[in-house]
Amino acid sequence: MSARPRSLAGLLLVLLIGAIALIGLAAAAGSFFSARKEVGEILDGHLAQAASLLIVQLGHELDEIDTERAPALHEDARKVAFQVWEQGRVLRLRSANAPAEALAGPAGGFSERPIAGRTWRVFSQWSSDRGYLVHVAERADAREKIARKLAARQLQPLLVAIPLLALLVWLAVRRALHPLRALARQIANREAQNLAPVEALDAPREVRPLIGQINALLARLGESIEIERRFTADAAHELRTPLAAVRTQAQVALAETAEAPRRHALDAVLAGCDRLARLTEQLLTLSRLENQAEGIALKTCALDGIAAQAAADAAPAALAKSIEISLEAQENVALRGQPDLLQAALRNLLDKRCATVRRAPRCASVCAPTRAGRGSRWRTADREFPKPSAPACSSASTASWAAARKAAAWAWQSSPASPNCIARNSNWATALSAASP
């Protein structure tokens, strides 16, 4: 089961909204701790101010108070407590919610102390004559509640802004991906035969390399289709005459009643079939060379091994005509090229040499180059017969010549110039020379 393709828009939305939410949460956490710290500082200031006011009001009025308890005037006052100690040892005044024991020690300043299961924040201060010690305390949970409320108020705009930012991000991503959707529609609406380059007028800069590669692929596809068309046309042209000849000989064989003419016609049919097989192989080789023209990998080739393999491949057809193939090669001679194409070129030369032999038995020889580079030659020869006549040369298929030329041109690489393939007739008959013009 194929995996569902990922959506680029969905990925961008998840990443962008996730980043916004993460930054928002980090900002919220920072706001909470900052608000908590600021609220604590403000409330500590209120405790210190309340203690100072109590110390200022202390004096003879304290003797007129006939109770140790001061009434709580408001519900919120239960969250704040105070005590007034004379000389730090005698409790003279306390709030209704303050305990009888001291809220803090004799040292001045801020401190925290658990009382009745609750934590209190206490500020202690002595009077100027150190006659009275004042403790002012506030419940820690009340301070925390105030900090949470302040942080929540700061978070409310952020909670409203995140969905709005997500909507804006979605609209921005959709707008940014519009050229891709337009490109997809343009390609989807094309006909199968339309291999024209894709237009990239409104495409973003990041998409242009992709469009360029698509256009390059379309160009290569067009070239491949053109090669196939040429191959079909060449095959139809090259096979038309041999097929007609085979058909004619088959009709002659069917019409003949005498054994000798009938046998002769059947032999001609077999010869025509062999010719068709060779021609088909040459056409396929030509097509393969055209398809691989731009992607041939060159490597070091041993010339004696290539010559031996080509001679071995051509031996069955030569033996059928009572032709013996001999090999003259020198070891340790190599050049850079494509072994398969080099072998195909030499095989074509051998096939043409065997096709031009009129009488048998004869001996065809293959002479591999003794050196590599400019001016190196491959020779195939019939030692007893001169060069073939013009009719014999013209009877060979043009496809074989084309295949030989292409194979040789793409197989050899000589420095400093590219090789040139020249078919020559001499005392050695046909030679393929890799020499610069």
N, C-alpha and C positions, 0 to 999 in steps of 0.2 A: 504494500500500500504506500503510495507516494505521499511524502509529507506536504502539508499545506504550505504554499509559498508565503513568505513573510511580506507584510505590507510596509512599504517605505514610509507612507504617511502615518500608519499606526506606530511604527518604531520612533519616528520623530516626535509624535505626540507624547508617547510614553516617556521618552528621554527628556523632552523640554518641560512637560508638566511635572514629572518626577523631580527634575532639578529645581523648578520653582517651589514645589511643595517642601523639598528638603531645605532649601534656603529659608522658606517661611518658618518651618519648624525651628531651625537654628536661631532665626531672629526672635521667634516667640520665646524660646528658652532663655536667650540672652536678655530679653525684655523682662521676663519673670524674675530672674536673679537680680537684675539691675533695680527693678521696682522693689523687690524685697529688701535690698540693701538700702535704698533711699528711704523707704517707709521706716525701716529700723532706725536710721539716723534721725529722721524727723520725730519719731516717737521718743527716742532717747532724749532729744532736745526738750520735748514736752515734759518728760519726767524731771529733768534737771531744772527746768523753769518752775515746775510745781514745788519742788523741794526748796528752791530759793524763796518763793513766795511764803511758804510756811515758816521759814526761818525769820523772814522779815516781820511776820505777824506774831511771832512768839514774844512774850513779855509778861507784863502784869495781867493781860487779858486771860492768859492761860490759867491763872489762879482762880478766876471767876467761873471756869467751867467745872461743874460739879459731877461730871461723868467722864468715863474714859472713852466713851463711844461718841463719834460724830455721826449724825444721821446721813443716810444715803439719799440724796435728793433726786437721783435719776436711775433708771435701770442700767444704763451704760456705766454708771459709777461703780457697779459691782465688779467690773473688770479692772478697776484701779483701786489700790489700797495704799494707806499711809500709816505710819507710826511716828510718834514723837517720844523720844527717850531722854530723860533728864540724867545728865552725866553718863549716859550710855547704859545705866543700870535700872532706872525706874521708868516704867511705861506711864506716861502722863496723858497721851491722847492717841487714839487709833480710829480708823474708819470701821464701819459696821462689818465689812467683809474681811478685815485684817485679823489674823490670829493673835493669840496672847503672847506667843513667843516672838522673838525678834525675827524680822524678815531677812536680815543680813547681819554680818559681823560688824565690829566697830570700825573697820577700815572704810574709808570713803570710796566713792566711785561706783561703777556699774558691776553688777554680778547677777548670776542666775541661781535660783534656788527652788527645789521642788517643795511645794506646800500642799497638803491635803490631796495628793495625787495630781497636782497641776504644776507646771513650770511657770515661775514668775521671773520677770525681768525687773531688777531692783536697782534703784539709785540711792546711795547714802551720802549725806553731807552733814558736817558739823557746823554749828553756829560759830561766829567769829570768836567768842570767848570760850568755846568748847564746852558750853554748859548744856547744850541740847544736841541730840543726834536725830536727824530726820531720815526716815526710810520711805521712799515713794516707789511703789511696785505696780507692774501691769502684767496681766496674764499673757503668756507667750502665744497661746492659741488665738487670742484676739488680734494680736499683732500679725500673725500669719494670715488670718482671715482678711484683714485689711489689704495685705500685700497681694493675696490671690484676687480680690475684687479689682484692684488697680491693674493687675496684669491681664485679667479677663477683658477689661475695658480697652486695653491696648490691643488685644488680639482680635477684637470684633471687626475692625476694618480689614485686618489681614485675612480673616476667614471669608469676608465678602469679596476681597480682591482676588483670591486664588481662583474661584470659578470664572470670574471675568477674564483673568489672564489666560486661563485654559481655553476659553472661547476665542479670545484673540489669537492665541497660538494656533488653534485649529484652523481659523480662517487664513492665517498667514501661511501655514503649511499647504493648505488647499490651493491658495493662490500661487505659491512657489512651484507646485507640482503640475500646474496647468499646462506648461509646455510639454511635459512628458505625456500627458493624456492626449494632447493634440497630435503629438508624434505617433502615438499608438493608433489613433483614429486614421491618420494619414496612411500608415502602413497597412492597417486592416482593410481600408477601402481600395487598396491597389488590386489590379488584376494579376493573375499568376504570371502572365507574359511580360509584365512591366518591370524591367530591371534598371530603370533610370535611377540616378542617384537621388537619395532622399534629401529634400530641401531642409535647410537648417537656418532659416532667416530669423526666427524668434527664439531659437533654442539658447538656453544659458551656456555660459562658457564651459561649465563643468560637463555638459552633455555633448558638446561638440566632438570630443574625441570618440565617444561611442557612436555618434552618427558617422564620423569618418571611417571607423572600422566597419560599420554596416555597409557603407557605400563601397569600400574596398572588397568586402565579401560579395556584394552584388556584381562588382566588376569581374571578380574571379569566377563567379557562377556563370556570368555571360560568356566569358572566355571558354569555360568548360562546355557549355551548350553549343557554342560555335565549333569547338573541336569535334564534338559528337556529330554535329551536322556535316562537317567536312568528312569525317570518317564514314558516315552513311553514304554520302555522295561518292566518295572514292571507292568504297566497297561495291556500290551498285555499278559504277563504271568499270571497275576491274573485273568483277565476276560475271558481267553480262556475257562477254564473248566466250570465256571457258565453259560456262553453263550451256550456252547455245551449242558449242561443239560437242559436249558430252551428250546433250539431248539428241543431236543429229546422229552421232555414232550409235546411241542406243536404238534409235529408230532404224538405222541400217541393220543392226544386229537382229532386230525383230523381223525385218523384212527378208533377210537372207535365209535361204533354205540349205545352201551348201555349207559344209562344216568349215572349210578353210576361210572363206570370206567372213563368215559369222565369227570365227575365232579372232580374226584380224580386227573386226569391229569391236569386239569385247575387250581386246587388248588396248585398243584406242580409248575405250571408255575408262579402263583402269588408269591409263596414262593421264587422261583428263582429270580423273579424280585426284591423282597424286599432285597434278599441277594445281588444282583447286586447293588442296591441303596446304601446299607450300605458299600459295598466294594468300590464303587466309592467315597463315602464320605471319607472313610479312606485313599484312595490313594490321594485325594486332600489335606487332612490334612497333610499327609506325605510330599507331594510336597511343601506345604506352609511352613512347619517347616524347610525343607532343604533350602528354599530360604531365610528364616528369621533367619537362625542360627547365623549369625554374627551381626545382628542389633536388637536383642531383648532388649527392655527396661524393666528393672526390677523395680517393685514398691511393696509397702506393700499390701498384699492380705489378705482379711478376709476369713478364711477357711470355716466357716459355710455357708457364702453366696455362695461360689464356689460349695460346696457340694449340697446345695439346688438347684442351677441352673442346675447342672449336673443331679440330680435326676428328675427334671422337664423335661429336654430334653429327658431322657430315658423313661419317664412314658408312652407315647403313645405306643411304641413298647412292653413294659412290659404288659400293660393292654390288648393288643391284644392277649397275651398268658395267660391271667388270672393270671398275676403275680403282686403282690402289692409291691411297693417300700416304705420303711420307712427310716427316716433320724434320726440318732443319732449324734448330734453335740453340741459343747459347744461354747458359745459366747466369743468374745474378744480373740480369738486365731488367730494370724496373723504371716506371714512370708514374706520375700522378694521373689518375683517371677513374673511370667507373668500370669495374670489371665486367659486369653484365652487358653493358652497352658496347664495350670493346670487343667482347666475344661475339655479340650479335653482328657487328660490322664484319668481322673476319668470317663468320659463318655465311653471311651473304656473298662474300667473295668466293668462298668454296662452292656454294650452290651454283653460282653463275659459271664458274670454271667447269664444273661437272656437266652443266647444261649445254656448254658449247662443244663438248667432246663428241665427234661424229663417229669415230670408230673405236672399238674396244678389242683387246685390253689396252689400256694406257695407264700412265702413272702421273698423278697430279701431286705436286709438292707444295709445302707451306714453309716459307722462310721467315722466321721471326727477326726483328731488328737486333743488330749486335750492339747498338748503343741507343740511348734515349735522348730526346730533345729535338731540336730543329733538324729537319732533313732525315729523320728516321723513317724506314719504309717497311711495310708488310708486303710480301710477295706470294702470290699463288701462281703456279706455272704448270704447263704441259710441255715437257721437254722435246717431244717429237713433232709437234704441230706448230705452225706459225699462229700468229694472232687470228682470232675468229673473224670471219667475213662480216660485212655490214649487215646482211640479213640475219646472221646468227646473233649479232649483238642486238639488233632491233627486235628480235623475237622475245627477248627477256622482258618481264613485266616492269613497267615504270615504277611500280610500288617498291620493288626490290632495290632499285637504284636510289629511290628517295629514302628508304629505310637505311641503306648503307651510308648515304651521305649524312643523315641526321645522327645515326649512331656514332659515326666517326667524329663528327663535329662536336658532339656532347661528351664523348668518351675521353678524348685526349685533351690535356692542358699542357702546353709547352710554354716556356718562358723565353723571351719576354713577350712574344706575340701569341695570339690564339692560333690554333692549328688550322690548316686548310686541307681539305680532302680532295685529292686529285686522282681520278681513275686514268691509268696510263696503260697503253698496249705496247709491248716490247717483245724481245726474245723470250722473256719470262711471262708473256701474256699480259695479265692484269696486275697492276701494283697500286696500292693505296699509300699515298705519301702524305706525311704530316709535316709540311714545310711551309714557311711563311711566304707570302707572295713577294 
